Structure formats: structure tokens, C-alpha cells
Amino acid sequence: MKKIISFSGKGGVGKSTLLVLMLKYLLEKFKDLNILVIDADPDANIGDIIGKDIHFKETVGGKMAELKRKIQKRQIPLEVSKDQIVESEVFEALIEMDLFDILEMGRSEGEGCYCSINNYLKRIIDILAKNYDIVLIDAPAGLEYFARKTGRTVTDLVIVSDPSKMGIHTMKRILEVSKEVDLRFENIWILGNRFPENSLRDILEKEVANIKEEYVKLLGFIENSDEISRMNIVGENLLDLPNESKPYKTVKQLYSTII
């Protein structure tokens, strides 16, 4: 099995939380998968959600900042290409956990650096994905991620919307931009998060029904969870969410469609 799954959508819709719940599902169902989590959002949240404190110097952004300092001090061997140096720094930013690996892109390395994190994200995914069965990507909230064709290697795009006009608008804009820049996905899944069981679901269902592409499908809906909110606010590891909890049972059923 080889899949690269990217979670996208407006900021604050719960992309990071839903990614971690997919990670929990994968770890429970498949015991021998090599899994990589890439937190590509500058406002990184994955580490907080799984109880892992990741310092800036451990991120790709931190490695690039240190690389900039070395270049300015002429500490880089002339016989080594820039590409080789950057790839080496990226691999050093890879954090090996017990059951999966995580790579945090981190914030921008600042004006004047000889490279941009975003310019290397496509290559990073290409290089690292070869070594993993599943890659989960927490995409930035902005549309620039798609406009730069960063998601070109993604097999499954999960667009998360909350029950708001802005969430649905961002969903439609992601679809439009992806089409404009000719990004091809095997599947695009629309996932409604924090939707109560009422007529609000009908609105998103109609929006998805109006999309003519066969590869764009409504994955389903998840209700708001006080249990997940409590774990988040007190800093508990979301991977420890009880298997019998209602939100986890819901996502297990939905994610079985993708995996």
C-alpha cells in the first residue's frame, strides 16, 4: 500500500485533529506500516496534539536557518552541492517516534536566505515518500500550497469544512485552484467536521452534489466532541483517545473508505 494523504481546508476547521485521528486509526489497524507525518503548516499543531515538544531548531525551518548561518560564515564545503546540503539537513529534521516518524516544516527561515521552505517541500515529499507506506500531510491553511503545485504527489486530498460559509467557500476555492494549476489526485474527499445532525449537513451535501468530477466525493460528517476539546485544552495526547469513544468510532468508519 502506497498513499500520500493531505488534509486541507480553512484555518481552524480541525485538519490537524482529524489527521491525528487517521494516524490513530492506521496504527490500530495496520501493525507493520511505515508511516510519516509531515506538518507543513507554519503554525504547527501536530506536535502539541500528540504531546511531542518540537523545538524550532528541530524543524526544517530551523535547519534552514542554521544552514543560512553556515553559508554566511563560509562553513559549507565548496565541493558539496546546495541540493545535497539541503537534503542532508532535511533528513536531520526527521524525528523518529516509536511507531511513526514526523517532520515539521516550521516557520519561514526569514528574508535573505538562499532557499525557501516552500520551494523544497515538493522535493522533500518526493524523496521521503519512497521510504514510507503512508504519508500524512497537514497542509497550510492558505491556497498558496496548491497554487505552487506543492500537492502534486498527493494521492488522496481530504478537504475539511466546518459548518460555516467560510469553510465551504475555502473548500470550493481549493477545488478551483487545484483544477487551474492541473493538480491531479486519485480521490478528493470532502469531510464535514463539527457538523450537528441537522439540516446544516444538507447544505454541504448539495454543494458536493453540484461538483461534477467523479473523483470528488463526500466522505461524511463528524459531530463536535467535548471529549476531544477537553484533551486538547489540557494537553493530553490525542492518540490516547479511547477506542470506544463516539468520535473515534465515527472516523474509523469514514477512514475505512480511504484506506
Beta strands, then each sheet from edge to edge (+ up, - down):
strand 1: 3-9
strand 2: 35-39
strand 3: 95-96
strand 4: 101-104
strand 5: 134-138
strand 6: 156-161
strand 7: 187-193
strand 8: 216-222
sheet 1: 3+ 4- 2- 5- 1- 6- 7- 8-
end
